[in-house]
Amino acid sequence: MNGQINIPALDLAIIIIYLLGILGVGVWVVRKQKMTTSSYFLAGRSLNWAFVGAALFASNISTIHLVGLAAAGYRDGMVQGNFEWMATFLLILLGLVFAPFYFKNKISTLPEFLEKRYGGASRSLLAFLAIIGALFMHIGISLFAGAVVFETFFGIDKWYSIIIISVITSIYTVLGGLKSVVITETIQTVILILGASIMAGIAIFALPDKGIHSLAELKEVLRPDHLVLLRSAESSPNLPWYSILLGYPVIGIWYWCADQTIVQRVLGAKSERDAQLGPIFAGFIKILPVFIMVVPGILAYALFGDIIGENANNALPVLITELLPTGLKGLMSAALMAALMSTIAAALNSSATLVSVDIVKRIRPKTTDSQQVRIGRWTAIAVMLLAIAWSPMIERFRSIFDAINTILAVLAPPIAVVFLWGVFSKRGTKEASFVTIVSGFILGAIVFMIDFPAFGDVKIITENWGIPYMMQGWWLFVILSVIYFFVSWITPKPKPEQLYMLTLDNPLSFITKGKVTGISDPRILSGILVVIMVILYLIFS
């Protein structure tokens, strides 16, 4: 243990009751349900748009974001809010462009869609990359984020937290499958928003105690540009405005449109309309994190900069420790742990799906439903153990949120290329997809190893060469796009029947095709969301 464990009885009782409640709900919702591959991996394709949208949000917003966005806000300010608000545009892309293809093809995994578009080799490669992403990013980083919180204000050693969280999460995920995950994620969405909002409100009301009574006085105690959303390369070398404009869509296409852990909720939708409206609903919710997760980190700089110092990862834990009373601290702690569990559960379920459906079932076509479910459960356990071993390495990154995006920047480009051009272009070939994914994995691994400070403290590409990680992702995307179209040009063009229900008729057909059915039409709601985002960017830039 690191120091004295100090958990007041009321806080401990709230944490235990909340965790047992979530665990109970997760198991209860599937108590009488026969576990087939459809029910275990896709919730029986029964999810409406509200469940899809809330689960998309909860899968993304977890302890990583509560801790990571607060740390990023503390260190860099409002500029980190771009990761949340830019996501709305990618969720629109998921809802309007990709979701209809996924639903109409009745796929169980995204590698399965890639097989329909390109062939079996691409499916195998994507399944491998998706499992790597779930293990290293979704689970490993989430475990570390939760451990940081509980070590800071309860004095619990990181390894104890990681093991406890892993065991509890594995129970209902392994037993209940996607339906358990989605139901608990929906509950946690409400708790997350409520808890983060309370935290932000208390931080604002604490400002006068530090002699801060106006926005002008707040700006005086913050760093220059702390409250600026879009910045130049001079004021923000790691996140200049052009790297957000060019680099984020590359990361976002994989994360929001082609990552099994996230998109599996869409695959479980009960109708095409639900599959489309769910992501758009999540886009509206994604407006909130800037105000209730990034801003508290900025306020932490003004309130407790002397306590937090250079360790930005402690911004949220210190806010909780210094501002929340007993009872409310326990509720916030329970929400953090439960949010952490939702993200881990989502990644475990997606890994189980990928191994069972994309690997085992293809190698052994006669595998029964019950055998697939059993294999999925053992896969979840194995992935969890590997993630536990990786999670301590996150300490080598500048912040938890920085770790997420650094990994995404090198893994995302090849997936973004084959999915984006695969849907928008009829010329892309199976050879092009295979070469692009292999080339992207090799190039991404090289970039990551050069820039990851495993030995020493210098990031060669980012610091010595002056190329921030978002631009690394963009340039990898450009290089791989050239490779994709060159290989497509020198290989046989796909036959029209091979592209049926897999590509757009023209680049704008996702907007122009079909009659507008009213205000609830996904295109109208997407337009309203775009207008809101433009207004917000004008206000805060």
Phi, psi and omega in degrees: 000147177261093178082192184278130173280124184226092179241106178305148185304318181296316179297316181297320179296318179297316180299313182296314180299317182294315181295318178295325178296313179297317179298318179296317178297316181300323179277323185296321186295342180239021187299325183250010185268129176289129185275097171258173177299323180293315182288321183286316185266335186229016179054031179065020183048055185238008189275131174274175188297327181293316177295318179299311182294315180296321180290323174301315180296312183293325178297328181272309182274108179220202178301329177305313183284319179299317178279314186292318179290324175296318178297317180293320177297319178300314186278314189245342178089207187298339184303330180290344177295342178299329180295330179278313185285327175293334179298331181300322181291325178286328175293326174296317178299319177298312184292318185272326188256303189278318184305316179300321178294317180297316184290314183297329180273357176050046182277156176261333179220159177290325172303329177296321176296320181295326177295318178298322182279321188236329184131171187295328182297318179294324178299314182297317180297315181294321178301317179297312180295323181294320178294319177300315180297317180296318183292308187280323186264297188295314186270307184302312181290322179299316179300316181294319180300314179295321181296323178300314182299309187286334174289322185292308185251002172237353177072019180273128179304144184305319184293323177296315180298314182300315182292317181297312181298319182296316182295312183297315182296319183297328185300302186283336177290314181294322182281316192262340180073201189296323182297317175300318181297313184292317180298314180293325177296323180295317176299317183290334175300314179297314181297319180299310182296316180296311181298315180295323179294318177298317180299315179296317180297316180296321179297319179297315181289346178276345183302317180301331178294341177260011179080019181252112185241359182209167178296323179297318179292327176296316180299329182293331183263354179267168175287158176302138179069013180300330183256016181260132185279315180246130186230164177277170179294332180291318183273337180219079184297333180277332182221062174293161186302323184289332178289328176290316181295320184267319187277323184297317178303328178295312177297316186293326180298316176292306189299313186267334187247343188220013178259120184304321182302321181275309191284347181303331177296321178294322180295337179268007181293149183274347178209164178298321179298317177296321179297329180275316184288330180304306179299323180292321174300317177298325178299320177295319180294329183293352174293329189291320188305328179301318184280328187251358180231319178282312182302317176303325176295321177295317179294328177298325178297319181287324186273317190226030179303328181289333180275316185287320180063228183270351182273085185297333180298344180269004184301306181292314177304321179291320176303314181295314182296318187276332190251329187269136177280166175303140185101298177290326176296320178294319179296317179294322178296318179296319178296320178298314181292319180294322177296320176300316180298323182295319180291316179297317180299319179299317181290322178296316181295321180292321178298318178298319179296314183298314181293315184291315186272315187271342181246296186296312183297328180283325178286321180235084185301337183273007178300130182279168178302313182296324178292321178297317179298317180297317178297319178300319180295317179293326177297316180301319180294316181296316180297320178300316180298319178294320180295324178300319181293327183279328193306323181297339181292345182297338180299341183280352178271159179299321176206168179297317181295325177296323179298316180303307187287331176295316178295317180298321185298332181261337180270332189286321190308310182297324179291318178300319181297308186289328178283312183297306182286337177294326179273323185271343183236133178274354186273339184300136185248166179294326178295319180296319179297313182298312181296321181295316181294316179296313179299318181295320179295318180294311180296318179297319179296320179296313180299316181297315182293324179292323188264348181275120185281061179292326178237110185093186186240009186253130171269108190298309184290315183289312188267315182281320181269346177074028178249104181296159188298330178294322178285332173299317177297319180296313183291326173297320178298317180296311181300316182288330175295320177297315178299315182301310184284331177293313179295323177297322182293326184265002179241160185300136180292139179297147177285150182306321181293338178285342185257003184299126181062023181237344179225159177287147176296320172209165187302338182249008184294338178291344176258319189271339186280129176091154180283144174285127188262006179126191185298333181274001176298132182307327180290322179292313179297323176295319178298318178297318179296320178298316179299316178300317182293321177299316179298316179298318179294322177295321181292314189264002176253000000 
